[in-house]
C-alpha cells in the first residue's frame, strides 16, 4: 500500500513541466507514455524502453528530462529487485542534478532511495532518506507530498519497532486525508493506525480502526485496498482467538488479491493462515499453504515471507519425524538467508560508494568553479595592476592546482579503500559475518568525516579569500599588505588541508590492518616459551611504560606462524598500556604456556583496570573502543581476532579474572596448512 501511494505521487511529480525543458512538453509527454506502456508489460521492458530513448534522444533531452527518465528507470529496477543497479542509476541522476535548483529533483532522489533501501530492509538508511525528502517536500508547494512522506516515515518507524513515532506520523497522514476529504487515503490511514494498535497490544482499538477502513473501502469500491483491511482484520481476530472469523477474513483477502492478479500480496495472509492451522493442529492444510508461500516467495523475490515459510516448513517436517526433509528445508532456509544478507551488504556498500562519489564530485565542481574565479581575477589584475598583480595571480593558480592535486590524490586513496572494503566484505561473507559490513562501512565513513570535513572547510575559506581578492582587484583598492595577508592565510589553509588529508591517509593505512587476509610469513617450527622469552625484551622496550613480564609454562614445540603470534602479543601489550595501565603504578603482565594433545594455549593476564563483563562480547568488534575521542580507532583487538582465527587457525577469547584483563589464545600445535 505504501508503494502504491508513493508511485502515484512520484509519477505526478515527474509529469510536471520543467523550466529546463529542451524537448517540447508534448514530445516529452509522448516519450513518457511509451515508457509507461512498456512498464505495464513488465519492469524490465520499461527499463529497456528508457535505455533506448536515452540513447536515441541523447542530444535533444534537457538535463532535467534525462534525470526524470533515470528516476523512472530506477523505480522499475527496484520493482525488478535490481536494488544495486537502482542505487547506481540514482547516483547518476543525482550527480547530473548538482547544478539544477529544482526542489522536485532532490525530493524524488531521496524518496526513491528510501524505497530502494526499504526494499532491502535497510531501514535506518531508508529513514535517513525519508527524513531528507520530508525536508524537501514543503518546497514543492504540494501538501499531498508532505502527507505521503509522513506516511512513508511512519512505515519505516513501524518496521524499526518505534511504535509511538509511527503512530504520530500515521495520525498526521490520516488527519490530512480527513481534512481534504481524500477517501482512499482515509482508508490507508485507518489501516496504518490499526497496525500500530495491534502491535501495541490494543486489540479492540485495532479492530475498530480496521473495521472502519473496511467500511470506507467497501462503500467506495476500493476492492484492491479492501483486501488489506480483510487481512488485518484476520490478524486481529487471530489475536482475539476468534479462529473462525480470522480464517474467514484471511481467506477473503487471499481470494481478493488472487482475483486482482496480485499473487505476491497473498504471502503474508497465507503465512498468518498457516500459523492458525498449525495452532489448530491442522498440519496438512498448514503445509499446503507453506509450500505455496515458498513457491510464490521464490517467484516474486519476497525473502522475508520466504524465510518465515521455510522456517515453519522445517519445523513441521521435524514434528512429523521426516528429519531428512526437515534438514533439506533448513538448508534451503540457510541458503536464502545467506543470499538476503549478501544482498543487504551489497546494497549498503553500493549506497555508501554512491554517497562517497557524490561528495567527491561536488568537491570537484567547487574546485572547477574556484579555478574559474581565479582565472577571471588574474585577467583583471593583468589589465589593471601590471606585472606585480599578475605574479600574485600566478601564485594563486599554483596554490589552487596543488590543492586540487592533493584532493584528487585523496580521492584515489578513498577509491582504493573502497576496493579493499569490498574484498573484506567477501571474506566476511565466507566467515558468516556479512551483517557486520554495514557497521564497518559506517564506522570508516565516520572516522574519515572529520579530516575530510576540515579539508572542505579550508577549501570554502580559501574560496572566500579569493573572492575578496578579486573584489580588491576590481575596485583598485588592493594593497600589498592585503596581498601578504592573503598569502599567509592561504598558506595556513593549505597546511590545514594537507595535515587532515595525511590524517585520512593514515586512517586508511590502519584500516588495511583489519583484513582477515593479513600478510602471512612462512610457517616455521619453534619452541613457544623460548621464542617469547627471546622477543619479550624487545617488545617491552617499544612501550613508553616500564612493565614487568612473567613468562612460565611448558616450552612446547609448535609449527605455526611465529611473526603473526608476535604481532598478536604486541597488540595485547599495546592494549594493556593504552587501556589497562592508565592508573596502574606497577604494571605487570603474566604469560603462561599450556598444552593439550593438539593445541597450544597461551594465557595473557595483566594487572590493569580490566574489562567489564558487559563489554567482553564487543571487544573484538571493529571500531569498538572506550577511548574513541583520544585517537583510538578500536581496531587492535579486531586485528588480534583476525590473526588468531584466520591465519593461525585458532581461537581467542576474553575471560573473567579477579584482577585485570585475561585473554586465552588457543591454536594448533601443528597448523593444518603447514604441510
Secondary structure, 3 states (H helix, E strand, C coil): CHHHHHHHHHHHHHCCCCCCCCCCHHHHHHHHHHHHHHHHHCHHHHHHHHHHHHHHCCCCCCHHHHHHHHHHHHHHHHHCCCHHHHHHHHHHHHHHHHHCCCHHHHHHHHHHHHHHHHHCCCHHHHHHHHHHHHHHHHHHCCHHHHHHHHHHHHHHHHHCCCHHHHHHHHHHHHHHHHHCCCHHHHHHHHHHHHHHHHHCCCHHHHHHHHHHHHHHHHHCCCHHHHHHHHHHHHHHHHHCCCHHHHHHHHHHHHHHHHHCCCHHHHHHHHHHHHHHHHHCCCHHHHHHHHHHHHHHHHHHCCHHHHHHHHHHHHHHHHHHCCHHHHHHHHHHHHHHHHHHHHHHHHHHHHHHHHHHHHHHHHHHHHHHHHHHHHHHHHHHHHHHCHHHHHHHHHHHHHHHHHHHHHHHHHHHHHHHHHHHHHHHHHHHHHCCCCCHHHHHHHHHHHHHHHHHHHHHHHHHHHHHHHHHHHHHHHHCCCCHHHHHHHHHHHHHHHHHHHHHHHHHHHHHHHHHCCCCCCCCCCCEEEEHHHHHHHHHHHHHHCCCCCCEEEEEECCCEEEECHHHHHHHHHHHHHHHHHHHCCCCCCCEEEEEEEECCCEEEEEEEECCCCCCHHHCCCCCCCCCCCCHHHCCCCCHHHHHHHHHHHHCCCEEEEECCCCCCEEEEEEECECHHHC
